[in-house]
């Protein structure tokens, strides 16, 4: 089975325009992400998918494989699906273009689960106390087999009794079989997806099971200039 990782990167961002090209200790963010993903031994190919010539040229400068995609893509997942059209791939991993630090061991687990035949796989990590009530931190609850039951910006599960319950936050890495990715991107947005603004709920509302990998490594994402400054202050500890 051939597993391809795609990093969708767009220049326009309401919170941080030009984010993929921002400098992180001497390297652009898109380069740092690409280099980390490229070290994963369970991924056969890594692509950058963008709609902006500036990001395209930057990716080419460090010898990344890069694909130009339409600016009309409504989401990163749509950009990923467009990028792999015509390429040889049995499974695809969407690595968000803001994951400036990621746990490559978890990435390997996602790849291995896809090779085992799971149609869709994602990643979760332990939520910190300050993240539990933060709507920008997406929470996930799972069944006893490790399949997602629900994702929400709200604090789930409810805190009436937390004995034996670990709160988990969702990490925006998605693995799909190629067929599942094609099906997912052909589906219309669903009510829960629109209510929570979480596209993974579209899969659940259409009966696509999502296997969750519970990661123990570090994940850091940059969504705003403030996130960047906060991370740079402690960068040497990572």
N, CA, C and O of each residue as an XYZ file, in Angstrom:
952
protein
N       0.842     -1.201      0.000
C       0.000      0.000      0.000
C       0.877      1.251      0.000
O       1.835      1.345      0.767
N       0.550      2.192     -0.847
C       1.298      3.446     -0.957
C       0.566      4.552     -0.198
O      -0.584      4.873     -0.499
N       1.250      5.127      0.790
C       0.670      6.186      1.621
C       1.348      7.512      1.287
O       2.572      7.624      1.353
N       0.558      8.501      0.933
C       1.055      9.828      0.580
C       0.569     10.835      1.611
O      -0.614     10.858      1.951
N       1.477     11.668      2.111
C       1.100     12.763      3.007
C       1.041     14.055      2.208
O       1.919     14.329      1.389
N       0.009     14.841      2.447
C      -0.150     16.126      1.762
C      -0.287     17.220      2.813
O      -1.052     17.086      3.769
N       0.462     18.302      2.628
C       0.402     19.463      3.518
C      -0.277     20.592      2.762
O       0.354     21.222      1.914
N      -1.558     20.867      3.048
C      -2.232     21.989      2.377
C      -1.772     23.309      2.986
O      -1.718     23.452      4.207
N      -1.444     24.268      2.134
C      -0.938     25.558      2.618
C      -1.493     26.677      1.748
O      -1.266     26.702      0.538
N      -2.211     27.589      2.360
C      -2.721     28.743      1.616
C      -2.171     30.027      2.228
O      -1.888     30.096      3.424
N      -2.028     31.029      1.385
C      -1.445     32.285      1.840
C      -2.458     33.118      2.612
O      -2.135     33.689      3.654
N      -3.685     33.187      2.101
C      -4.702     34.034      2.723
C      -5.216     33.386      4.003
O      -5.619     32.223      4.012
N      -5.193     34.160      5.075
C      -5.706     33.705      6.363
C      -6.199     34.934      7.103
O      -5.481     35.926      7.223
N      -7.422     34.867      7.597
C      -7.981     36.035      8.273
C      -7.215     36.376      9.540
O      -7.115     37.543      9.918
N      -6.667     35.341     10.203
C      -5.968     35.584     11.468
C      -4.473     35.776     11.310
O      -3.833     36.397     12.159
N      -3.896     35.237     10.209
C      -2.441     35.315     10.055
C      -2.096     35.195      8.568
O      -1.674     34.128      8.122
N      -2.269     36.280      7.790
C      -1.931     36.211      6.362
C      -0.464     35.850      6.151
O       0.418     36.340      6.856
N      -0.217     34.983      5.166
C       1.147     34.578      4.847
C       1.771     33.618      5.835
O       2.990     33.452      5.858
N       0.946     32.985      6.653
C       1.450     32.132      7.736
C       2.445     31.067      7.283
O       3.456     30.891      7.964
N       2.230     30.340      6.180
C       3.205     29.292      5.810
C       4.608     29.819      5.555
O       5.577     29.062      5.614
N       4.725     31.127      5.268
C       6.031     31.705      4.954
C       6.659     32.425      6.136
O       7.756     32.970      6.020
N       5.976     32.431      7.267
C       6.542     33.108      8.427
C       7.794     32.393      8.905
O       7.891     31.169      8.819
N       8.746     33.159      9.406
C      10.028     32.603      9.826
C       9.938     32.015     11.229
O       9.492     32.677     12.166
N      10.370     30.760     11.359
C      10.439     30.083     12.655
C      11.901     29.677     12.879
O      12.344     28.624     12.420
N      12.625     30.520     13.582
C      14.031     30.231     13.898
C      14.850     29.884     12.651
O      15.572     28.887     12.624
N      14.724     30.721     11.624
C      15.573     30.570     10.450
C      15.020     29.733      9.322
O      15.660     29.606      8.278
N      13.827     29.151      9.509
C      13.186     28.392      8.433
C      11.716     28.807      8.358
O      11.103     29.150      9.368
N      11.169     28.770      7.155
C       9.741     29.042      7.045
C       8.936     27.921      7.691
O       9.408     26.791      7.818
N       7.715     28.253      8.095
C       6.893     27.256      8.759
C       6.605     26.073      7.846
O       6.621     24.929      8.300
N       6.343     26.326      6.574
C       6.027     25.222      5.668
C       7.238     24.292      5.525
O       7.078     23.080      5.389
N       8.445     24.859      5.555
C       9.637     24.012      5.463
C       9.793     23.153      6.717
O      10.118     21.970      6.619
N       9.567     23.734      7.885
C       9.690     22.955      9.125
C       8.711     21.786      9.142
O       9.064     20.677      9.544
N       7.494     22.037      8.709
C       6.497     20.959      8.699
C       6.881     19.891      7.682
O       6.835     18.698      7.982
N       7.257     20.318      6.484
C       7.645     19.364      5.446
C       8.798     18.486      5.912
O       8.768     17.271      5.713
N       9.807     19.080      6.526
C      10.974     18.304      6.950
C      10.621     17.297      8.034
O      11.159     16.190      8.048
N       9.727     17.666      8.941
C       9.317     16.711      9.973
C       8.564     15.537      9.363
O       8.858     14.382      9.672
N       7.593     15.825      8.499
C       6.804     14.753      7.892
C       7.693     13.847      7.059
O       7.475     12.637      7.010
N       8.694     14.423      6.403
C       9.578     13.645      5.537
C      10.431     12.651      6.304
O      10.953     11.705      5.713
N      10.584     12.847      7.624
C      11.368     11.887      8.413
C      10.571     10.648      8.792
O      11.139      9.691      9.317
N       9.256     10.647      8.533
C       8.418      9.519      8.926
C       8.669      8.331      7.991
O       8.434      8.447      6.788
N       9.139      7.198      8.509
C       9.485      6.069      7.642
C       8.278      5.345      7.056
O       8.431      4.532      6.145
N       7.083      5.628      7.565
C       5.885      4.924      7.110
C       5.092      5.710      6.068
O       3.957      5.357      5.745
N       5.696      6.775      5.549
C       5.066      7.573      4.499
C       5.933      7.489      3.256
O       7.150      7.664      3.317
N       5.289      7.218      2.124
C       6.033      6.977      0.887
C       6.346      8.239      0.104
O       7.320      8.272     -0.648
N       5.530      9.289      0.269
C       5.734     10.520     -0.490
C       5.103     11.669      0.289
O       4.074     11.491      0.941
N       5.717     12.843      0.223
C       5.192     14.035      0.887
C       5.019     15.130     -0.161
O       5.941     15.424     -0.922
N       3.833     15.727     -0.193
C       3.529     16.807     -1.124
C       3.102     18.049     -0.359
O       2.491     17.957      0.706
N       3.427     19.206     -0.910
C       2.835     20.467     -0.473
C       1.773     20.833     -1.510
O       2.026     20.757     -2.712
N       0.584     21.230     -1.046
C      -0.501     21.641     -1.944
C      -0.868     23.085     -1.626
O      -1.255     23.395     -0.500
N      -0.749     23.960     -2.606
C      -1.005     25.376     -2.365
C      -1.722     26.006     -3.542
O      -1.772     25.448     -4.637
N      -2.286     27.203     -3.286
C      -2.910     27.967     -4.363
C      -2.159     29.277     -4.601
O      -2.652     30.164     -5.298
N      -0.958     29.395     -4.015
C      -0.237     30.661     -4.059
C       1.175     30.449     -4.593
O       1.894     29.562     -4.133
N       1.566     31.267     -5.567
C       2.862     31.079     -6.213
C       4.017     31.339     -5.247
O       5.099     30.777     -5.417
N       3.801     32.187     -4.229
C       4.875     32.459     -3.272
C       5.186     31.214     -2.437
O       6.349     30.911     -2.170
N       4.158     30.511     -2.038
C       4.373     29.272     -1.289
C       4.936     28.201     -2.213
O       5.801     27.422     -1.814
N       4.442     28.163     -3.451
C       4.960     27.216     -4.443
C       6.470     27.391     -4.620
O       7.218     26.415     -4.591
N       6.910     28.625     -4.802
C       8.338     28.879     -5.019
C       9.157     28.572     -3.773
O      10.273     28.065     -3.886
N       8.636     28.863     -2.604
C       9.345     28.531     -1.373
C       9.508     27.021     -1.237
O      10.585     26.545     -0.879
N       8.452     26.266     -1.519
C       8.545     24.810     -1.430
C       9.569     24.257     -2.422
O      10.331     23.347     -2.099
N       9.576     24.812     -3.619
C      10.555     24.377     -4.618
C      11.978     24.686     -4.163
O      12.906     23.955     -4.511
N      12.165     25.757     -3.389
C      13.508     26.170     -2.969
C      14.164     25.147     -2.047
O      15.391     25.072     -1.989
N      13.366     24.355     -1.325
C      13.971     23.302     -0.496
C      13.638     21.904     -1.035
O      13.613     20.920     -0.296
N      13.383     21.853     -2.352
C      13.241     20.600     -3.099
C      12.030     19.771     -2.681
O      12.035     18.547     -2.813
N      11.001     20.435     -2.181
C       9.758     19.725     -1.888
C       8.984     19.478     -3.181
O       9.064     20.264     -4.125
N       8.246     18.393     -3.210
C       7.278     18.195     -4.286
C       6.070     19.066     -3.957
O       5.531     18.998     -2.852
N       5.652     19.875     -4.907
C       4.576     20.831     -4.638
C       3.598     20.846     -5.803
O       3.996     20.755     -6.965
N       2.308     20.963     -5.478
C       1.237     20.941     -6.465
C       0.416     22.222     -6.316
O       0.021     22.592     -5.211
N       0.167     22.889     -7.436
C      -0.728     24.046     -7.417
C      -2.175     23.556     -7.479
O      -2.522     22.704     -8.297
N      -3.007     24.108     -6.604
C      -4.420     23.742     -6.550
C      -5.271     24.990     -6.699
O      -4.769     26.113     -6.640
N      -6.555     24.782     -6.891
C      -7.464     25.893     -7.155
C      -7.686     26.748     -5.907
O      -7.783     26.213     -4.803
N      -7.767     28.067     -6.070
C      -8.120     28.921     -4.934
C      -9.565     28.740     -4.488
O      -9.967     29.257     -3.446
N     -10.347     28.005     -5.280
C     -11.750     27.773     -4.945
C     -11.953     26.613     -3.973
O     -13.082     26.365     -3.552
N     -10.892     25.899     -3.609
C     -11.032     24.803     -2.631
C     -11.601     25.373     -1.333
O     -11.081     26.350     -0.796
N     -12.674     24.754     -0.834
C     -13.343     25.320      0.346
C     -12.685     24.905      1.646
O     -12.980     25.480      2.693
N     -11.801     23.922      1.604
C     -11.135     23.470      2.824
C      -9.799     22.834      2.473
O      -9.512     22.550      1.310
N      -8.981     22.616      3.514
C      -7.716     21.938      3.302
C      -7.899     20.529      2.776
O      -7.091     20.051      1.979
N      -8.957     19.857      3.216
C      -9.208     18.486      2.757
C      -9.538     18.466      1.274
O      -9.098     17.571      0.552
N     -10.312     19.449      0.810
C     -10.588     19.546     -0.623
C      -9.300     19.802     -1.406
O      -9.120     19.277     -2.505
N      -8.411     20.605     -0.837
C      -7.133     20.877     -1.500
C      -6.289     19.604     -1.594
O      -5.640     19.350     -2.608
N      -6.307     18.809     -0.522
C      -5.583     17.535     -0.510
C      -6.130     16.607     -1.587
O      -5.367     16.001     -2.339
N      -7.455     16.499     -1.658
C      -8.078     15.607     -2.643
C      -7.724     16.030     -4.063
O      -7.472     15.188     -4.925
N      -7.705     17.335     -4.300
C      -7.348     17.816     -5.629
C      -5.882     17.533     -5.939
O      -5.542     17.208     -7.077
N      -5.012     17.654     -4.935
C      -3.574     17.484     -5.150
C      -3.202     16.069     -5.555
O      -2.234     15.874     -6.290
N      -3.953     15.078     -5.088
C      -3.558     13.690     -5.368
C      -4.241     13.109     -6.602
O      -3.979     11.962     -6.966
N      -5.100     13.871     -7.242
C      -5.732     13.361     -8.457
C      -4.672     13.017     -9.491
O      -3.805     13.829     -9.812
N      -4.760     11.811     -9.998
C      -3.810     11.367    -11.006
C      -2.516     10.820    -10.439
O      -1.658     10.370    -11.199
N      -2.350     10.846     -9.109
C      -1.141     10.299     -8.491
C      -1.434      8.908     -7.952
O      -2.579      8.575     -7.648
N      -0.393      8.106     -7.838
C      -0.538      6.761     -7.294
C      -0.556      6.838     -5.779
O       0.451      7.169     -5.154
N      -1.711      6.528     -5.189
C      -1.852      6.553     -3.728
C      -3.001      5.652     -3.340
O      -4.071      5.701     -3.947
N      -2.783      4.832     -2.334
C      -3.852      4.006     -1.786
C      -4.468      4.651     -0.558
O      -5.635      4.417     -0.242
N      -3.682      5.463      0.132
C      -4.152      6.169      1.319
C      -3.454      7.517      1.382
O      -2.351      7.689      0.863
N      -4.116      8.472      2.028
C      -3.635      9.857      2.054
C      -3.728     10.383      3.472
O      -4.726     10.167      4.161
N      -2.673     11.082      3.911
C      -2.690     11.724      5.214
C      -2.630     13.234      5.013
O      -1.714     13.756      4.378
N      -3.617     13.919      5.562
C      -3.698     15.377      5.518
C      -3.021     15.912      6.783
O      -3.547     15.761      7.886
N      -1.855     16.537      6.615
C      -1.131     17.138      7.736
C      -1.346     18.644      7.663
O      -0.908     19.284      6.707
N      -2.009     19.213      8.650
C      -2.354     20.623      8.621
C      -1.101     21.492      8.483
O      -0.062     21.209      9.080
N      -1.221     22.544      7.693
C      -0.095     23.413      7.421
C       0.279     24.351      8.540
O       1.111     25.238      8.344
N      -0.318     24.181      9.725
C       0.065     25.012     10.872
C       0.661     24.188     12.012
O       0.908     24.719     13.096
N       0.899     22.871     11.772
C       1.475     21.995     12.798
C       3.003     22.151     12.795
O       3.725     21.328     12.232
N       3.468     23.217     13.431
C       4.891     23.536     13.360
C       5.746     22.531     14.130
O       6.925     22.360     13.821
N       5.168     21.872     15.120
C       5.815     20.756     15.812
C       4.818     19.611     15.850
O       3.670     19.808     16.249
N       5.229     18.429     15.446
C       4.311     17.291     15.464
C       5.040     16.013     15.865
O       6.258     15.892     15.735
N       4.250     15.072     16.355
C       4.752     13.781     16.825
C       4.780     12.815     15.640
O       3.740     12.287     15.244
N       5.961     12.584     15.077
C       6.037     11.724     13.897
C       5.730     10.270     14.235
O       5.369      9.495     13.349
N       5.870      9.887     15.509
C       5.488      8.524     15.896
C       3.981      8.339     15.720
O       3.532      7.278     15.287
N       3.204      9.365     16.054
C       1.753      9.298     15.840
C       1.438      9.245     14.351
O       0.504      8.564     13.931
N       2.225      9.969     13.556
C       2.039      9.937     12.107
C       2.264      8.524     11.578
O       1.537      8.060     10.700
N       3.264      7.851     12.109
C       3.506      6.463     11.711
C       2.334      5.571     12.090
O       1.955      4.683     11.327
N       1.759      5.802     13.265
C       0.600      5.011     13.687
C      -0.584      5.224     12.770
O      -1.299      4.277     12.443
N      -0.799      6.472     12.351
C      -1.878      6.740     11.402
C      -1.655      5.944     10.125
O      -2.582      5.319      9.608
N      -0.434      5.965      9.619
C      -0.118      5.221      8.400
C      -0.356      3.725      8.576
O      -0.905      3.068      7.692
N       0.060      3.193      9.722
C      -0.102      1.755      9.947
C      -1.577      1.366     10.040
O      -1.973      0.308      9.550
N      -2.381      2.211     10.660
C      -3.816      1.908     10.749
C      -4.462      1.949      9.362
O      -5.332      1.133      9.059
N      -4.044      2.885      8.532
C      -4.554      2.928      7.164
C      -4.165      1.657      6.403
O      -4.963      1.117      5.637
N      -2.949      1.192      6.616
C      -2.504     -0.038      5.949
C      -3.278     -1.261      6.450
O      -3.371     -2.271      5.754
N      -3.838     -1.160      7.673
C      -4.659     -2.239      8.211
C      -6.087     -2.205      7.668
O      -6.869     -3.121      7.923
N      -6.429     -1.158      6.922
C      -7.732     -1.117      6.282
C      -8.742     -0.176      6.910
O      -9.901     -0.166      6.494
N      -8.342      0.618      7.904
C      -9.284      1.587      8.464
C      -9.562      2.682      7.444
O      -8.623      3.187      6.829
N     -10.819      3.066      7.242
C     -11.136      4.044      6.195
C     -10.733      5.467      6.542
O     -10.421      6.257      5.651
N     -10.736      5.809      7.852
C     -10.405      7.170      8.258
C      -9.783      7.113      9.656
O     -10.283      6.427     10.548
N      -8.693      7.844      9.823
C      -7.927      7.817     11.085
C      -7.553      9.242     11.441
O      -7.249     10.043     10.557
N      -7.571      9.569     12.734
C      -7.118     10.882     13.178
C      -6.356     10.732     14.484
O      -6.121      9.617     14.949
N      -5.970     11.861     15.078
C      -5.075     11.860     16.233
C      -5.674     12.690     17.356
O      -6.318     13.711     17.112
N      -5.455     12.244     18.597
C      -5.840     13.009     19.781
C      -4.680     13.023     20.760
O      -3.840     12.123     20.760
N      -4.643     14.054     21.592
C      -3.644     14.169     22.658
C      -4.357     14.652     23.915
O      -5.455     15.203     23.830
N      -3.750     14.454     25.067
C      -4.372     14.882     26.321
C      -4.582     16.398     26.321
O      -3.681     17.160     25.974
N      -5.767     16.814     26.709
C      -6.073     18.241     26.815
C      -5.587     18.774     28.156
O      -5.776     18.139     29.194
N      -4.968     19.930     28.124
C      -4.565     20.597     29.352
C      -5.773     21.251     30.009
O      -6.746     21.560     29.321
N      -5.737     21.472     31.328
C      -6.902     22.054     32.011
C      -7.401     23.346     31.374
O      -8.609     23.562     31.274
N      -6.479     24.207     30.941
C      -6.895     25.482     30.356
C      -7.502     25.318     28.970
O      -8.152     26.235     28.469
N      -7.301     24.163     28.344
C      -7.854     23.926     27.011
C      -9.270     23.362     27.057
O     -10.004     23.455     26.074
N      -9.657     22.784     28.181
C     -10.911     22.040     28.248
C     -12.120     22.914     27.927
O     -13.058     22.453     27.277
N     -12.109     24.163     28.373
C     -13.238     25.060     28.132
C     -12.983     26.034     26.985
O     -13.796     26.925     26.739
N     -11.874     25.875     26.289
C     -11.514     26.767     25.190
C     -12.176     26.283     23.900
O     -11.884     25.176     23.448
N     -13.062     27.083     23.296
C     -13.736     26.636     22.064
C     -12.792     26.494     20.873
O     -13.141     25.852     19.882
N     -11.601     27.087     20.959
C     -10.629     26.912     19.889
C      -9.910     25.568     19.974
O      -9.230     25.159     19.033
N     -10.065     24.893     21.097
C      -9.504     23.552     21.279
C     -10.637     22.545     21.106
O     -11.572     22.506     21.907
N     -10.547     21.741     20.067
C     -11.610     20.773     19.769
C     -11.399     19.515     20.608
O     -10.310     18.941     20.617
N     -12.431     19.100     21.299
C     -12.369     17.900     22.130
C     -12.985     16.710     21.395
O     -13.820     16.873     20.506
N     -12.552     15.506     21.788
C     -13.096     14.283     21.198
C     -13.344     13.265     22.292
O     -12.562     13.153     23.236
N     -14.436     12.522     22.164
C     -14.707     11.383     23.037
C     -14.823     10.144     22.160
O     -15.310     10.206     21.031
N     -14.364      9.011     22.702
C     -14.265      7.773     21.921
C     -14.949      6.620     22.630
O     -15.188      6.668     23.836
N     -15.261      5.579     21.861
C     -15.792      4.368     22.462
C     -14.643      3.499     22.968
O     -13.479      3.887     22.877
N     -14.969      2.346     23.492
C     -13.952      1.493     24.110
C     -12.993      0.872     23.098
O     -11.944      0.350     23.476
N     -13.343      0.927     21.825
C     -12.465      0.381     20.785
C     -11.553      1.449     20.179
O     -10.710      1.143     19.336
N     -11.724      2.705     20.612
C     -10.910      3.785     20.073
C     -11.492      4.467     18.860
O     -10.772      5.144     18.125
N     -12.798      4.301     18.632
C     -13.467      5.025     17.557
C     -14.106      6.296     18.115
O     -14.637      6.294     19.226
N     -14.054      7.366     17.349
C     -14.645      8.624     17.785
C     -16.157      8.498     17.927
O     -16.837      7.954     17.057
N     -16.668      9.012     19.044
C     -18.110      9.129     19.242
C     -18.606     10.516     18.870
O     -19.687     10.672     18.303
N     -17.791     11.535     19.200
C     -18.189     12.909     18.861
C     -16.996     13.838     19.039
O     -16.116     13.599     19.866
N     -16.987     14.903     18.242
C     -16.035     15.997     18.358
C     -16.817     17.265     18.677
O     -17.916     17.462     18.160
N     -16.263     18.120     19.520
C     -16.980     19.351     19.863
C     -16.015     20.430     20.332
O     -14.945     20.152     20.874
N     -16.430     21.670     20.105
C     -15.726     22.809     20.690
C     -16.126     23.005     22.148
O     -15.439     23.697     22.899
N     -17.219     22.405     22.534
C     -17.667     22.454     23.916
C     -16.857     21.467     24.757
O     -16.247     20.548     24.210
N     -16.844     21.647     26.091
C     -16.123     20.693     26.942
C     -16.874     19.367     27.043
O     -17.930     19.292     27.672
N     -16.331     18.331     26.427
C     -16.932     16.992     26.511
C     -15.870     16.027     27.013
O     -14.697     16.176     26.669
N     -16.257     15.028     27.827
C     -17.587     14.806     28.376
C     -17.925     15.823     29.467
O     -17.043     16.505     29.988
N     -19.202     15.915     29.800
C     -19.653     16.817     30.853
C     -18.985     16.437     32.172
O     -18.728     15.262     32.431
N     -18.709     17.440     33.000
C     -17.855     17.239     34.175
C     -18.585     16.725     35.419
O     -18.013     16.787     36.507
N     -19.790     16.233     35.315
C     -20.494     15.802     36.532
C     -19.681     14.783     37.325
O     -19.611     14.854     38.552
N     -19.072     13.843     36.620
C     -18.145     12.916     37.254
C     -17.051     12.604     36.251
O     -17.312     12.053     35.181
N     -15.815     12.961     36.606
C     -14.702     12.739     35.684
C     -13.826     11.591     36.154
O     -12.707     11.428     35.668
N     -14.317     10.800     37.089
C     -13.511      9.690     37.602
C     -13.133      8.746     36.463
O     -13.997      8.202     35.776
N     -11.834      8.564     36.279
C     -11.367      7.632     35.259
C     -11.461      8.150     33.845
O     -11.200      7.403     32.902
N     -11.831      9.420     33.663
C     -11.998      9.991     32.329
C     -10.892     11.001     32.067
O     -10.697     11.937     32.842
N     -10.170     10.805     30.970
C      -9.151     11.751     30.528
C      -9.739     12.611     29.417
O     -10.249     12.071     28.435
N      -9.682     13.943     29.547
C     -10.136     14.774     28.424
C      -9.101     14.762     27.302
O      -7.905     14.910     27.554
N      -9.561     14.586     26.073
C      -8.681     14.507     24.919
C      -8.999     15.621     23.935
O     -10.165     15.926     23.681
N      -7.961     16.219     23.389
C      -8.155     17.230     22.349
C      -7.822     16.625     20.989
O      -6.965     15.749     20.869
N      -8.509     17.107     19.989
C      -8.290     16.605     18.641
C      -7.119     17.330     17.997
O      -7.007     18.552     18.084
N      -6.254     16.565     17.354
C      -5.136     17.101     16.575
C      -5.519     16.976     15.099
O      -5.946     15.913     14.646
N      -5.361     18.076     14.357
C      -5.868     18.114     12.987
C      -5.034     17.375     11.972
O      -4.573     17.972     10.999
N      -4.831     16.096     12.174
C      -4.181     15.224     11.195
C      -5.204     14.157     10.828
O      -5.740     13.480     11.706
N      -5.477     14.003      9.529
C      -6.475     13.039      9.074
C      -5.856     12.062      8.087
O      -5.152     12.467      7.162
N      -6.115     10.799      8.283
C      -5.748      9.797      7.304
C      -7.010      9.231      6.661
O      -8.003      8.972      7.342
N      -6.964      9.044      5.359
C      -8.096      8.502      4.606
C      -7.606      7.408      3.667
O      -6.514      7.513      3.108
N      -8.402      6.363      3.491
C      -8.193      5.572      2.289
C      -8.554      6.485      1.114
O      -9.338      7.420      1.271
N      -7.983      6.214     -0.055
C      -8.255      7.098     -1.186
C      -9.741      7.129     -1.517
O     -10.292      8.177     -1.853
N     -10.380      5.972     -1.420
C     -11.821      5.912     -1.709
C     -12.624      6.730     -0.702
O     -13.587      7.403     -1.069
N     -12.223      6.671      0.574
C     -12.941      7.430      1.596
C     -12.753      8.923      1.389
O     -13.696      9.696      1.560
N     -11.535      9.340      1.019
C     -11.300     10.758      0.754
C     -12.163     11.245     -0.393
O     -12.746     12.327     -0.322
N     -12.247     10.453     -1.446
C     -13.074     10.849     -2.589
C     -14.538     10.938     -2.195
O     -15.243     11.856     -2.612
N     -14.996      9.981     -1.390
C     -16.388     10.024     -0.938
C     -16.630     11.226     -0.036
O     -17.618     11.944     -0.195
N     -15.720     11.442      0.915
C     -15.883     12.522      1.883
C     -16.004     13.875      1.189
O     -16.886     14.668      1.519
N     -15.123     14.137      0.235
C     -15.132     15.440     -0.418
C     -16.288     15.596     -1.400
O     -16.550     16.704     -1.869
N     -16.980     14.510     -1.715
C     -18.165     14.609     -2.586
C     -19.442     14.876     -1.793
O     -20.480     15.211     -2.366
N     -19.357     14.723     -0.469
C     -20.543     14.890      0.372
C     -20.798     16.357      0.682
O     -19.867     17.153      0.808
N     -22.067     16.699      0.802
C     -22.436     18.072      1.176
C     -22.184     18.285      2.663
O     -22.245     17.332      3.440
N     -21.901     19.525      3.071
C     -21.780     19.821      4.506
C     -23.042     19.394      5.247
O     -24.145     19.476      4.707
N     -22.876     18.940      6.481
C     -23.973     18.376      7.268
C     -24.344     19.303      8.434
O     -23.579     20.205      8.774
N     -25.506     19.085      9.042
C     -25.968     20.006     10.101
C     -25.006     20.148     11.276
O     -24.732     21.266     11.712
N     -24.490     19.038     11.794
C     -23.578     19.146     12.928
C     -22.258     19.790     12.515
O     -21.675     20.568     13.271
N     -21.794     19.465     11.324
C     -20.575     20.100     10.814
C     -20.728     21.615     10.781
O     -19.831     22.344     11.205
N     -21.852     22.081     10.282
C     -22.087     23.517     10.184
C     -22.273     24.154     11.556
O     -21.832     25.279     11.791
N     -22.925     23.432     12.455
C     -23.166     23.972     13.795
C     -21.870     24.157     14.574
O     -21.693     25.160     15.265
N     -20.958     23.178     14.462
C     -19.705     23.218     15.221
C     -18.541     23.793     14.406
O     -17.488     24.110     14.960
N     -18.737     23.925     13.093
C     -17.660     24.297     12.174
C     -16.504     23.306     12.290
O     -15.347     23.687     12.465
N     -16.855     22.010     12.185
C     -15.886     20.921     12.269
C     -16.192     19.919     11.153
O     -17.207     19.225     11.204
N     -15.318     19.843     10.147
C     -15.640     19.036      8.982
C     -15.634     17.541      9.268
O     -16.280     16.783      8.545
N     -14.914     17.088     10.314
C     -14.895     15.660     10.605
C     -16.279     15.136     11.000
O     -16.545     13.939     10.886
N     -17.148     16.020     11.458
C     -18.510     15.592     11.793
C     -19.290     15.185     10.544
O     -20.245     14.414     10.635
N     -18.893     15.692      9.392
C     -19.528     15.259      8.137
C     -19.332     13.763      7.926
O     -20.242     13.061      7.483
N     -18.128     13.285      8.250
C     -17.865     11.851      8.121
C     -18.760     11.066      9.064
O     -19.387     10.089      8.654
N     -18.828     11.481     10.318
C     -19.616     10.749     11.302
C     -21.098     10.762     10.963
O     -21.783      9.753     11.126
N     -21.598     11.905     10.490
C     -23.020     11.990     10.146
C     -23.371     11.136      8.937
O     -24.538     10.812      8.717
N     -22.357     10.771      8.151
C     -22.595      9.908      6.993
C     -22.149      8.468      7.234
O     -22.028      7.685      6.292
N     -21.903      8.122      8.503
C     -21.607      6.737      8.841
C     -20.193      6.278      8.560
O     -19.940      5.075      8.502
N     -19.246      7.221      8.379
C     -17.847      6.844      8.164
C     -17.167      6.760      9.527
O     -17.054      7.786     10.199
N     -16.710      5.590      9.965
C     -16.072      5.471     11.278
C     -14.694      6.123     11.280
O     -13.963      6.053     10.291
N     -14.347      6.757     12.396
C     -13.058      7.431     12.523
C     -12.271      6.789     13.662
O     -12.666      6.893     14.823
N     -11.171      6.130     13.341
C     -10.291      5.547     14.342
C      -9.378      6.636     14.898
O      -8.838      7.447     14.146
N      -9.212      6.650     16.217
C      -8.429      7.698     16.865
C      -7.131      7.120     17.425
O      -7.141      6.126     18.150
N      -6.023      7.756     17.078
C      -4.717      7.437     17.634
C      -4.481      8.352     18.830
O      -4.631      9.569     18.718
N      -4.112      7.779     19.971
C      -3.852      8.575     21.162
C      -2.352      8.814     21.263
O      -1.588      7.904     21.585
N      -1.943     10.031     20.989
C      -0.525     10.374     20.908
C       0.004     10.848     22.252
O      -0.736     11.411     23.059
N       1.275     10.619     22.482
C       1.927     11.071     23.716
C       3.002     12.118     23.442
O       3.525     12.725     24.376
N       3.335     12.335     22.178
C       4.376     13.304     21.834
C       3.850     14.728     21.788
O       2.698     14.999     22.128
N       4.719     15.623     21.361
C       4.411     17.057     21.349
C       3.747     17.473     20.045
O       4.138     17.029     18.965
N       2.735     18.332     20.160
C       2.114     18.972     18.999
C       1.975     20.456     19.295
O       1.492     20.843     20.359
N       2.398     21.279     18.354
C       2.219     22.721     18.489
C       1.730     23.261     17.159
O       2.281     22.932     16.109
N       0.695     24.092     17.203
C       0.213     24.700     15.977
C       0.184     26.209     16.133
O       0.013     26.734     17.233
N       0.354     26.892     15.021
C       0.348     28.347     14.997
C      -0.842     28.807     14.168
O      -0.920     28.543     12.968
N      -1.762     29.496     14.821
C      -2.927     30.040     14.133
C      -2.898     31.559     14.044
O      -3.530     32.140     13.161
N      -2.176     32.203     14.946
C      -2.141     33.664     15.016
C      -0.706     34.136     15.257
O       0.136     33.342     15.677
N      -0.413     35.411     15.001
C       0.918     35.934     15.351
C       1.225     35.786     16.836
O       2.385     35.622     17.213
N       0.204     35.843     17.678
C       0.402     35.667     19.119
C       0.854     34.245     19.442
O       1.703     34.038     20.309
N       0.277     33.266     18.738
C       0.721     31.872     18.915
C       2.209     31.747     18.584
O       2.964     31.086     19.297
N       2.615     32.394     17.492
C       4.015     32.315     17.071
C       4.927     32.882     18.149
O       5.924     32.254     18.505
N       4.603     34.056     18.672
C       5.458     34.675     19.682
C       5.526     33.822     20.942
O       6.589     33.692     21.549
N       4.414     33.251     21.332
C       4.388     32.408     22.530
C       5.269     31.176     22.338
O       6.022     30.805     23.239
N       5.179     30.544     21.173
C       5.964     29.337     20.904
C       7.454     29.659     20.800
O       8.289     28.891     21.277
N       7.790     30.790     20.178
C       9.200     31.145     20.023
C       9.868     31.412     21.370
O      11.075     31.214     21.516
N       9.100     31.853     22.337
C       9.665     32.136     23.652
C      10.196     30.873     24.327
O      11.111     30.937     25.148
N       9.613     29.725     23.976
C      10.042     28.463     24.604
C      10.567     27.470     23.566
O      10.628     26.272     23.844
N      10.947     27.941     22.375
C      11.295     27.064     21.267
C      12.428     26.092     21.617
O      12.387     24.929     21.216
N      13.422     26.551     22.348
C      14.577     25.700     22.629
C      14.250     24.500     23.496
O      15.076     23.598     23.631
N      13.046     24.468     24.097
C      12.669     23.330     24.933
C      12.065     22.190     24.136
O      11.816     21.115     24.683
N      11.824     22.414     22.829
C      11.189     21.383     22.017
C      12.238     20.563     21.264
O      11.888     19.643     20.525
